Amino acid sequence: ICFLLFAVLYIVSYFIITRYKRKADEQEDEDAIVNRISLFLSTFTLAVSAGAVLLLPFSIISNEILLSFPQNYYIQWLNGSLIHGLWNLASLFSNLCLFVLMPFAFFFLESEGFAGLKKGIRARILETLVMLILLALLILGIVWVASALIDNDAASMESLYDLWEFYLPYLYSCISLMGCLLLLLCTPVGLSRMFTVMGQLLVKPTILEDLDEQMYIITLEEEAIQRKLNGISSTVEYQTAELERELEKVKSKKTNLERRKKASAWERNLVYPAVMILLLIGTSISVLLVALNILYLLVDETAMPKGSGGPGIGNASLSTFGFVGAAIEIILIFYLMVSSVVGFYSLRFFENFTPKKDDTTMTKIIGNCVSILVLSSALPVMSRTLGITRFDLLGDFGRFNWLGNFYIVLSYNLLFAIMTTLCLVRKFTSAVREELLKALGLDKLHLSNNPRDSETKPSANGHQKTL
C-alpha cells in the first residue's frame, strides 16, 4: 500500500517537474546523464513532499472511517500500523532527501571532476562524495557549537556521539523549527495574497464598467504601438525592445478583457463573490482556531503539541463535530499549505525563485524542491502547534525538542494570529489608503507599495478605468 501511494505521487511529481524543466538537447552525453539523475532525485524529493502534506489529512480521514465502520471487511487494511508506518517513512525519507539526496544532486550537477583525473561520471561522483563529506563535517561542527552554546552540559555533549538516536533527530528538529518559522512568515502573506491571486484567475463582476469602451481603447493602443514598431529602424534595439514589452502587456490586457466579455453572467456575478466569501471564511476560521488554541494553552497542559499520547487510531473522534469537523480540518490544512506556497513565492527574496514553464534550470528546480520539502515537512507540525487539528504527531514528528517548550509554542500562536490579522487589515484597507493619499496630494510620493494589485488607465471620457 505504501509503495502504491508513493508510485502515484512519484508519477504526478515527474509530470509537474517536466512541465517546468528547461528542454535540453536530447543527446546521450555526460551532462545529459547527470541532468537525468538530478531529475530523478528531484522527483523523488517532490513526491516525499507531497506525501508529507497528505500525512495529516490521510490520518484524520482514516480515523473517522475506522470509527464509522469498525468491523468492515474491506477496510481491514486501514489500521494504526499502516498510519504509523507512513509517518515513519515520511520522516525517514524527508531526512534522506534533505541531508543526502538533494545535496548530492546539487553537487553532482555542479561538479566537473578533480584536476588531474580522467573526466567522466566517476570523477564527478568522486568530487560529489568529497563535497558531501566536507558538508557533513561542517554541519556537525555547527550543531556541536550551537548545542554547546544553548545547553552547555557534559551529558548533552556526549549524547551528540550517538549519531542515529540523538544527533540526526536533534538536527532535524532544528530544520523543522526553521521550516515552521518560514511558514510563520509565508502563510500570513499568502492568506492575504490569495484574494489577489484568485481575482486574477477568476472573472470579476462588471459593475459600472463599459467593457466595449475599454476594448476600443486597448485596440487603439495596440495599433498605435504596432505603427511605432513598424516605423522604427531595426538598428534602434533599445526602443524596439521597450515597445515590444509594451505590446505584450497590451495584448495581455486585451486577452483578459476578451475573456471577461465572453464569460457568462453566472461566472461573472456568482463565482467570483462566492470564492471571495469562501476565502474570507477559511481565513477567519483559521484565525479563530488559533485564538481558541491560545486560550487552551493557557489553561490546559494537554493542548501542547508534545502533550498527551492521544487515544489512538480509530478509538475516538478528534473533532468536536465528528466527520464534518474532520472535513473542515482537512480543508484548512490544504488551504494553509497552498497559502504558504503562494506567500513563499510572493516574498521579495524568493520572487526570482519562481519556476517558469519550460524555462527552469535544473539548479533552480533543486532549490524549489528543497524549499517545498522544508515547508511540507513543517506543515503537520504547524497545524498541530496552531490547534488547527488535535491529531497528535506520530513517529519522529512528535519527538522535536522545541514542541515541549510552552513559551515557544505560545509565542508562535500569538505571532501567527497577529501577523495574519495585520496582513488582512492591510489588504482590505489598501483601497481606502490609496484614496486618502490621493485626497491629501501624497500619491506622488509613492508611499504605497502595492502596484500589482490594481492598474488604472485613463479612459476617453476622463474617468479612471480598472483593467
N, C-alpha and C positions, 0 to 999 in steps of 0.2 A: 504493500500500500504506500509506504514511504517512497519507494522507487517510482511508482506510477505518478504520484503527486509531483515529485521532483522532475520527472521526464516532461510532464506537461509544462511546468514552469520554465524548464530549460528551452523548450521549443519556442514558447512565447517570447522569452528573453532574446533568443537568437534572431527572431524576426524584427524585434524592436531595434537591436543594435545594428543589424544590416541595413535598416531603413535610414539610419543616420550616418553610418560609416562612409567615409570618402571612398569612392570607387577607384581602385588602383588597377594597374595593368595586370592582366591575367597571365603572368609569366611565372614559371616554376624556378625562380631564382632564390637566393638566400634570404633576401628581405621579405619576399612573399611568404616563405615558410615561417619566418619569425612573426610576421603580422598575423598569420593564421593561428599560430599558437597563442598569441596575445589575445586574439579574438575569442578563442575557446575559453580561456581563463576569465576574460571579462564577462562572457555569457554565463559562466558558472557563478561568478560573483553576483550578477544581477538576479539570477534565479534564487540564490540564497537570500538576497534582499527581499524578493517577493515572498519567499517563504516566511521570513521574519515578520513581514507586515501581516500575513494571514494567520499567524500563530494565535493571537488573542481572539479574533472573530471565529476561527475554526473551533477553538476550545470552548468558547461561550455557547455557540450553537450546538456543539456536541453535548455539552452538559444539559441543555434544555431538551434535546432529543432523547437522551438517556432517561431523563425524568418523565417524559411523556410516554415512552414505550420501553419500560424496563425489561420486559420479558420477550420482546420481539426477536424472532429467529434471524431476521435479515439484517439486523444491526448489531449482531454479536461481535463483529469485527471492530466496532467503535467502542473502545473501552479506555480505562485510565492508563493502561500500559502503552497504548498507541499514542495518547496525548503526551505523556511524559517522554516517550521516545522522540517524538517530533521536537519538543522543546530542547532536549539534549542535543539532537542532531543539528538544530538551528544554531545553538550556541557553539558547538564544535566547529561547524563549517564557517561561521562568522569569524571565529578566531583564525582558522586556517586561511581564509581569504584575506583577512586584514593584515596578518603578520607574515604570510608566506607567499600566497599566490599573486596578489596584486603587486607587492614589491618585486617579485621575480619577473612578472610581466613587464613592469616599467623598466627595470634594469636590463632585461633581455632585449627590449626594444631599442634602448639607447646604446647598447654595448657594440663594440667593434672588434674585441679581442685584444689581448695584451701585445705590446710591441715585441717583435722577435719571434712570435708564434705564427704558425701557419693559419691563415684566415679561414674561417668556416664556422659551422654551427657549434662544433666542440669548443673552439676558442671563445666564442661568445657565451656559451654555457659556463665555462670556467670563470670568465670575468664576472658573470652574474652571480655565481655562487660566492666568490670572494667578496663582492659588494654586499651580499646578504649577510655574510658573517660579520663584516665590519659594522653594518647597520644594527645587527643584533647586539653586538658589544656596546655600541653607542646607546641604544635604548636601555640595556641592562645597567649601564653606568648612570643614566639619567634617573631611572626609577630608584636605584640604590641611594643616590644623593637625595632625591625627594623623600624617600622613606626615612632617611637619617634626619632630615630637617623637620619632618612632621612628627615622627614618633621615634625619638632617639632612645631606643630600648634594645638591650642585648638580645632579648627573645625575638623581637620583630626583625632584627638584622639577621639572626641565624635562620629564621623562617624563610628568608629570601633564597637560601640554598635549596630549599625544596621547590624545584622548578615547576613541577606539574600541579602540586596540591595548593601552593600558595602564590608563587610568582606570577604565573600566567593568569589566574583569576584576579589577582591584585591589579595587574596591568590592564586586563580587560575591564575591570571596574573603573579604572581611570579613563579609559576610552569611552565607556558608557556615560560617565559623568560629563565628558566633553561633548558627546553626542546630545545629551539632554540639554546642556547649555546652548548648543547650536539650535536645537528645536525650540528652546525658550526664546531665542532671537528671531527665528524664521516664522514660527507659527502665528504669532500676533500680526506680523506684517502680512503673511499670506491670508489670514482671515479677513483683513480689510481689503487686500488686493483682489480677492476672489470676486468681489462685486464688479470691479473694473474688467476682469478677465471674462466673466460671464456676459457683461454688457457688450464686449467686443464680439463674442461668439453668437449672441442672440440678436434678433431684430427688435429694435426699440419701438415703442409706440410713436406714431406721428401725430403729436399734439401741437397745434398751431404752427405746423410746418408745411411748406409747399414743396413737395419733392420734385415736381415738374420744373419749378423755377431753379432749384438747386442743380438739377441735371442740365438745364440750359447753361447755367454759369460754368459748371465744370467742363462742359463740352467746348465752350468758348475758350476757357483756359487751356485745354488740351490742344486746340487748334492753334492758339497763339504760340505756345511753346514749340509745337511742331514746325510752324513757319520760321521761328527763330533758328531752330536746328538746321532747317534746310538752307537758310541764308548765311549761316556761319561757315567759314572755311574750316576744313578738317585740320589745318595746322594749329588752330587755337584749341589745344587739347583741354585746357582748364575750363574754359567756358562750355565746351561741348559736354564734358563730364558733369558739370554742375547742372546744365539744362536736362541732361538725361536722368539725373536723380530727381529733379522736379517733375519730369514727365512720368516717372514711375510712381511718385506719390500721388499725382493727379489721377493716374489710371487706377490706382488702388482705391482712392475715394470714389471714383466713378463706379467701380465694381461693387462697392458697398451700397451705394445709392441704388444701383440696379437691383441688388438683392432685396433691399428694403421695399422697392416698388413691386417686385414680384411676390413678396410674402403675402400670405392670406391674412384676413382680419383676425382670425383666431391666433395665428402665430404672433402677430404684432401686439394685440391688445390683451392676450390672456397668458401666453407662455412666459413672456419677459417679467410681468409683475409677479406671477406665481413663483418663478425661480428666485427672484429677489427676496420674496417673503420667506421662502424656504431657507435661503442662506442666512437671513436675519434670525429666523427661529433657531437654526442649528447653532449659530454663534452665541445667541442668548442662552440656550440650554447649556452649552459648554461653560460659559462664564458662571451660570447659576450653580452647576455641579461643582465647580472649583470653589465657589464661595461656601457651599454646604460642606465640602471636604475640609475647608479651613476650620469650620466650627467643630467638625468631628475630631480633627486633630487636637483641638484644644481641650476636649472633654473626654476623649476615649483613646486609650493606647492602642487598641486593635485596629485603628484606622491607619496606622503606619504601614507603608508598603512591605516592610520587613517585620510584620507583626505575627498574627496567628497563621497557623498552617492551613486553615481552611477545612471545610467539611469533606473535601474530596470530590472527584468527578462523579456526577450522576447521583449524588446523595441529597443535595438541596439546591434550590434556585438561588443564584447570587444577586438577582434583581428583585426589587420590591414588587414590580408589576409583571413578573413572570416572563412569558415569551415575548410580550410586547416591549417590556423594558430591555430585554436582551437584544431585540432587533434595533432599538434606538441606540443602545451602546455600540453595536457593530457599525451602524451608520455614522455615528460620531467619530469612531476610531478611523474609519476610512476618510471622513471629511477632514480630520486633523492631519492625516498623512498627506492628502492632496494639497491642503493649505500650506503645510510645511515645505513641500517641494516648490510650490508657487512662490512662497516667501523667500526660499533659498535663492532662486534664480532672479528674484526682484531686488535683492540686496546689491548695492553698487559694487561691492567687492567681487561678486560672483556673476555679474551681468555678462561679461565676456566668456564665461564658462558655459553658457547655454549651448547645447548641441544644435546643429543645423542639419536639415535633411540632405543627405548625400554629400555633405561637405564638412564632416567632423573627423579630425585626425585621430589616430589610434591612441596617442598620448592623452588627448582630451577625453576620449571615451573611458580610459582607465581612471582618470581623475573623477569623472562623473559617477562611475560605478563605485568607487571608494566612498564618495560623498553620500550617495544613496544608501550604501551599506551601513554607514555610521548612523544616518537618520532612521533607517528602518529598524536597526538593532535597538536603538534607543526608544522607538515608538511604544513597545509594550511597557517599558519602564515608566515612560512619561504618562501613559494612560492610567497606570495603576497609582502613580505618585499624585496625579491631579484628582483622583477619585472618579474618573470617567467610568471605570469599571471596578468591581470588588473582587474580580478573579485574581487569586494570588499568583505571583510569578513562580513558574516551575523551573526545575533544572538549575543551571548556573545563573540564570537571570535573577533569581531570588537571593543569590549569595553576595551581591555587591555590598561593600562595606558601608558606603555612604547612605544606603537606604534605611539604616537604623539610626541615623542622626536626625533628631527631631528638628533642630534649627535649620538644617539644610532643606529638609522636606517642606517645612512651613514657609521658609523664605522663597522656595521655588513656587509654591502655590500662590503666595502673595504677589510675586513679581509677574507671574503669568496673568493673573486677574487684572492687575494694574496696567500692564503693557497692552493687553488686548482691549481693555476699555479705552485707553488713550488713543490707540490706533483707530478704533471705530469712531470715536468722537472727532478725531482729526479728519477722517474720511467723510463723514456726513456733514461736517461744518465747513468743508473746503469751499463750497459754492458761496456760502454766506460770507466767508472771509475774503474771497475774491471781490465780491460786490462792495464790501466795506472798504477795501483798498482802493477800488476804482472811485468810490464816492469821496474818499479823502485825498485823491490825487496821488496815491503812493504806488499805483500799479506799475509805474515806470522804473521803480527801484528794484523790481524782481524779488520782492520779499517772499513770495510763494513759490516753492519749487515743485510744482505739480503740473508740468507742461504736457504730460502724455495722457492725462485723464480727459481733457477736453481740448478741442482745437476749433477755433472760430474763424470764419471768413466773412467779410462784409458782402452783403448781397446788393443787388442792383438798386433796391429802394432804401439802402442805408441802414437796414436792420442787421443785427448780428445773427448769423445762422450757424447752428451747431451741425457739423458734418460727422 
